[in-house]
Amino acid sequence: SLGPHTDLSRYPVEEVDWLQERGLVADPDVVLLHNDWVGNYLEFRYGDQANAWVDDRPSVETLLDYVTLRHTDEGWQEALERADPDVVLWQAEDPLPDALIDTGGWSEALTTDDFRVLCRATFAERCLRG
């Protein structure tokens, strides 16, 4: 068949669709925290409007915070405060989603096989509407 031959199966297409329905992605007023390669997908999908937190070209500070958050290493809460996210779209197998739930102030809005979406308490109503 003719057409694009882009395999997006490893990217959070379904999850980003869900976020888009709620106005929680590619919005300058919403800070979305996500894995680095998800940032590349957001830029592919939304171009200049992506508002990606991290991609494959981060600043040194963002890269260090990303690695700390990815492994929930010592100082991860401070890295989270610097990012100041409203919504988190993260790989389900990583420890960060559970760590956020354990700290309180975050609610799980969507869980799929590969990803989890968590919303800060102040965004919970917006996240859970559908």
C-alpha positions as protocol buffer text, in pm:
chain_id: "A"
residue {
  index: 1
  type: SER
  ca { x: 0 y: 0 z: 0 }
}
residue {
  index: 2
  type: LEU
  ca { x: 107 y: 356 z: -57 }
}
residue {
  index: 3
  type: GLY
  ca { x: 131 y: 618 z: 212 }
}
residue {
  index: 4
  type: PRO
  ca { x: 345 y: 693 z: 512 }
}
residue {
  index: 5
  type: HIS
  ca { x: 555 y: 407 z: 643 }
}
residue {
  index: 6
  type: THR
  ca { x: 612 y: 543 z: 990 }
}
residue {
  index: 7
  type: ASP
  ca { x: 592 y: 290 z: 1272 }
}
residue {
  index: 8
  type: LEU
  ca { x: 453 y: 475 z: 1573 }
}
residue {
  index: 9
  type: SER
  ca { x: 378 y: 163 z: 1776 }
}
residue {
  index: 10
  type: ARG
  ca { x: 631 y: 240 z: 2051 }
}
residue {
  index: 11
  type: TYR
  ca { x: 500 y: 593 z: 2095 }
}
residue {
  index: 12
  type: PRO
  ca { x: 204 y: 693 z: 2315 }
}
residue {
  index: 13
  type: VAL
  ca { x: -37 y: 765 z: 2030 }
}
residue {
  index: 14
  type: GLU
  ca { x: -349 y: 654 z: 2222 }
}
residue {
  index: 15
  type: GLU
  ca { x: -239 y: 837 z: 2536 }
}
residue {
  index: 16
  type: VAL
  ca { x: -164 y: 1161 z: 2350 }
}
residue {
  index: 17
  type: ASP
  ca { x: -503 y: 1135 z: 2175 }
}
residue {
  index: 18
  type: TRP
  ca { x: -658 y: 1111 z: 2524 }
}
residue {
  index: 19
  type: LEU
  ca { x: -460 y: 1414 z: 2643 }
}
residue {
  index: 20
  type: GLN
  ca { x: -555 y: 1609 z: 2331 }
}
residue {
  index: 21
  type: GLU
  ca { x: -927 y: 1543 z: 2391 }
}
residue {
  index: 22
  type: ARG
  ca { x: -886 y: 1718 z: 2727 }
}
residue {
  index: 23
  type: GLY
  ca { x: -664 y: 2002 z: 2606 }
}
residue {
  index: 24
  type: LEU
  ca { x: -368 y: 1875 z: 2808 }
}
residue {
  index: 25
  type: VAL
  ca { x: -103 y: 1853 z: 2535 }
}
residue {
  index: 26
  type: ALA
  ca { x: 56 y: 2110 z: 2302 }
}
residue {
  index: 27
  type: ASP
  ca { x: -82 y: 2387 z: 2524 }
}
residue {
  index: 28
  type: PRO
  ca { x: 159 y: 2653 z: 2656 }
}
residue {
  index: 29
  type: ASP
  ca { x: -47 y: 2674 z: 2977 }
}
residue {
  index: 30
  type: VAL
  ca { x: -6 y: 2303 z: 3060 }
}
residue {
  index: 31
  type: VAL
  ca { x: 330 y: 2159 z: 3161 }
}
residue {
  index: 32
  type: LEU
  ca { x: 346 y: 1796 z: 3050 }
}
residue {
  index: 33
  type: LEU
  ca { x: 631 y: 1589 z: 3192 }
}
residue {
  index: 34
  type: HIS
  ca { x: 729 y: 1291 z: 2978 }
}
residue {
  index: 35
  type: ASN
  ca { x: 1008 y: 1056 z: 2872 }
}
residue {
  index: 36
  type: ASP
  ca { x: 1269 y: 1207 z: 2639 }
}
residue {
  index: 37
  type: TRP
  ca { x: 1172 y: 1008 z: 2331 }
}
residue {
  index: 38
  type: VAL
  ca { x: 807 y: 1102 z: 2387 }
}
residue {
  index: 39
  type: GLY
  ca { x: 918 y: 1463 z: 2338 }
}
residue {
  index: 40
  type: ASN
  ca { x: 1040 y: 1369 z: 1992 }
}
residue {
  index: 41
  type: TYR
  ca { x: 698 y: 1219 z: 1915 }
}
residue {
  index: 42
  type: LEU
  ca { x: 520 y: 1531 z: 2040 }
}
residue {
  index: 43
  type: GLU
  ca { x: 739 y: 1744 z: 1813 }
}
residue {
  index: 44
  type: PHE
  ca { x: 666 y: 1510 z: 1521 }
}
residue {
  index: 45
  type: ARG
  ca { x: 293 y: 1535 z: 1589 }
}
residue {
  index: 46
  type: TYR
  ca { x: 254 y: 1902 z: 1686 }
}
residue {
  index: 47
  type: GLY
  ca { x: 559 y: 2076 z: 1540 }
}
residue {
  index: 48
  type: ASP
  ca { x: 635 y: 2412 z: 1699 }
}
residue {
  index: 49
  type: GLN
  ca { x: 326 y: 2383 z: 1920 }
}
residue {
  index: 50
  type: ALA
  ca { x: 448 y: 2066 z: 2095 }
}
residue {
  index: 51
  type: ASN
  ca { x: 562 y: 2236 z: 2415 }
}
residue {
  index: 52
  type: ALA
  ca { x: 782 y: 1930 z: 2484 }
}
residue {
  index: 53
  type: TRP
  ca { x: 959 y: 1926 z: 2820 }
}
residue {
  index: 54
  type: VAL
  ca { x: 1254 y: 1715 z: 2703 }
}
residue {
  index: 55
  type: ASP
  ca { x: 1362 y: 1558 z: 2375 }
}
residue {
  index: 56
  type: ASP
  ca { x: 1691 y: 1436 z: 2230 }
}
residue {
  index: 57
  type: ARG
  ca { x: 1844 y: 1786 z: 2257 }
}
residue {
  index: 58
  type: PRO
  ca { x: 1796 y: 1886 z: 2621 }
}
residue {
  index: 59
  type: SER
  ca { x: 1990 y: 2146 z: 2814 }
}
residue {
  index: 60
  type: VAL
  ca { x: 2237 y: 2000 z: 3061 }
}
residue {
  index: 61
  type: GLU
  ca { x: 2014 y: 2094 z: 3355 }
}
residue {
  index: 62
  type: THR
  ca { x: 1709 y: 1932 z: 3201 }
}
residue {
  index: 63
  type: LEU
  ca { x: 1906 y: 1620 z: 3110 }
}
residue {
  index: 64
  type: LEU
  ca { x: 2030 y: 1582 z: 3468 }
}
residue {
  index: 65
  type: ASP
  ca { x: 1678 y: 1632 z: 3605 }
}
residue {
  index: 66
  type: TYR
  ca { x: 1540 y: 1384 z: 3353 }
}
residue {
  index: 67
  type: VAL
  ca { x: 1787 y: 1112 z: 3453 }
}
residue {
  index: 68
  type: THR
  ca { x: 1713 y: 1178 z: 3821 }
}
residue {
  index: 69
  type: LEU
  ca { x: 1338 y: 1153 z: 3760 }
}
residue {
  index: 70
  type: ARG
  ca { x: 1372 y: 851 z: 3536 }
}
residue {
  index: 71
  type: HIS
  ca { x: 1532 y: 649 z: 3815 }
}
residue {
  index: 72
  type: THR
  ca { x: 1378 y: 840 z: 4109 }
}
residue {
  index: 73
  type: ASP
  ca { x: 1732 y: 895 z: 4234 }
}
residue {
  index: 74
  type: GLU
  ca { x: 1807 y: 1112 z: 4535 }
}
residue {
  index: 75
  type: GLY
  ca { x: 1680 y: 1462 z: 4463 }
}
residue {
  index: 76
  type: TRP
  ca { x: 1400 y: 1355 z: 4232 }
}
residue {
  index: 77
  type: GLN
  ca { x: 1143 y: 1564 z: 4421 }
}
residue {
  index: 78
  type: GLU
  ca { x: 1356 y: 1874 z: 4365 }
}
residue {
  index: 79
  type: ALA
  ca { x: 1388 y: 1788 z: 3995 }
}
residue {
  index: 80
  type: LEU
  ca { x: 1010 y: 1753 z: 3983 }
}
residue {
  index: 81
  type: GLU
  ca { x: 967 y: 2094 z: 4147 }
}
residue {
  index: 82
  type: ARG
  ca { x: 1195 y: 2252 z: 3888 }
}
residue {
  index: 83
  type: ALA
  ca { x: 990 y: 2100 z: 3605 }
}
residue {
  index: 84
  type: ASP
  ca { x: 667 y: 2196 z: 3786 }
}
residue {
  index: 85
  type: PRO
  ca { x: 440 y: 1970 z: 3578 }
}
residue {
  index: 86
  type: ASP
  ca { x: 63 y: 1971 z: 3570 }
}
residue {
  index: 87
  type: VAL
  ca { x: 40 y: 1634 z: 3395 }
}
residue {
  index: 88
  type: VAL
  ca { x: 283 y: 1341 z: 3372 }
}
residue {
  index: 89
  type: LEU
  ca { x: 286 y: 1096 z: 3080 }
}
residue {
  index: 90
  type: TRP
  ca { x: 541 y: 831 z: 3171 }
}
residue {
  index: 91
  type: GLN
  ca { x: 642 y: 478 z: 3088 }
}
residue {
  index: 92
  type: ALA
  ca { x: 448 y: 243 z: 3313 }
}
residue {
  index: 93
  type: GLU
  ca { x: 752 y: 28 z: 3396 }
}
residue {
  index: 94
  type: ASP
  ca { x: 953 y: 319 z: 3541 }
}
residue {
  index: 95
  type: PRO
  ca { x: 935 y: 396 z: 3915 }
}
residue {
  index: 96
  type: LEU
  ca { x: 824 y: 761 z: 3879 }
}
residue {
  index: 97
  type: PRO
  ca { x: 446 y: 707 z: 3849 }
}
residue {
  index: 98
  type: ASP
  ca { x: 432 y: 502 z: 4170 }
}
residue {
  index: 99
  type: ALA
  ca { x: 657 y: 752 z: 4347 }
}
residue {
  index: 100
  type: LEU
  ca { x: 421 y: 1036 z: 4252 }
}
residue {
  index: 101
  type: ILE
  ca { x: 117 y: 843 z: 4378 }
}
residue {
  index: 102
  type: ASP
  ca { x: 302 y: 768 z: 4703 }
}
residue {
  index: 103
  type: THR
  ca { x: 380 y: 1135 z: 4765 }
}
residue {
  index: 104
  type: GLY
  ca { x: 15 y: 1242 z: 4737 }
}
residue {
  index: 105
  type: GLY
  ca { x: -112 y: 1537 z: 4538 }
}
residue {
  index: 106
  type: TRP
  ca { x: -125 y: 1327 z: 4218 }
}
residue {
  index: 107
  type: SER
  ca { x: -400 y: 1109 z: 4078 }
}
residue {
  index: 108
  type: GLU
  ca { x: -382 y: 847 z: 3809 }
}
residue {
  index: 109
  type: ALA
  ca { x: -604 y: 944 z: 3519 }
}
residue {
  index: 110
  type: LEU
  ca { x: -517 y: 683 z: 3255 }
}
residue {
  index: 111
  type: THR
  ca { x: -328 y: 355 z: 3251 }
}
residue {
  index: 112
  type: THR
  ca { x: -244 y: 160 z: 2938 }
}
residue {
  index: 113
  type: ASP
  ca { x: -12 y: -133 z: 2877 }
}
residue {
  index: 114
  type: ASP
  ca { x: 290 y: 92 z: 2828 }
}
residue {
  index: 115
  type: PHE
  ca { x: 212 y: 430 z: 2986 }
}
residue {
  index: 116
  type: ARG
  ca { x: 53 y: 601 z: 3281 }
}
residue {
  index: 117
  type: VAL
  ca { x: -96 y: 950 z: 3290 }
}
residue {
  index: 118
  type: LEU
  ca { x: -100 y: 1125 z: 3625 }
}
residue {
  index: 119
  type: CYS
  ca { x: -246 y: 1465 z: 3704 }
}
residue {
  index: 120
  type: ARG
  ca { x: -161 y: 1710 z: 3976 }
}
residue {
  index: 121
  type: ALA
  ca { x: -455 y: 1747 z: 4214 }
}
residue {
  index: 122
  type: THR
  ca { x: -523 y: 2099 z: 4082 }
}
residue {
  index: 123
  type: PHE
  ca { x: -569 y: 1952 z: 3732 }
}
residue {
  index: 124
  type: ALA
  ca { x: -766 y: 1643 z: 3836 }
}
residue {
  index: 125
  type: GLU
  ca { x: -1106 y: 1771 z: 3723 }
}
residue {
  index: 126
  type: ARG
  ca { x: -969 y: 1863 z: 3379 }
}
residue {
  index: 127
  type: CYS
  ca { x: -798 y: 1525 z: 3350 }
}
residue {
  index: 128
  type: LEU
  ca { x: -1095 y: 1318 z: 3449 }
}
residue {
  index: 129
  type: ARG
  ca { x: -1353 y: 1487 z: 3233 }
}
residue {
  index: 130
  type: GLY
  ca { x: -1423 y: 1305 z: 2915 }
}
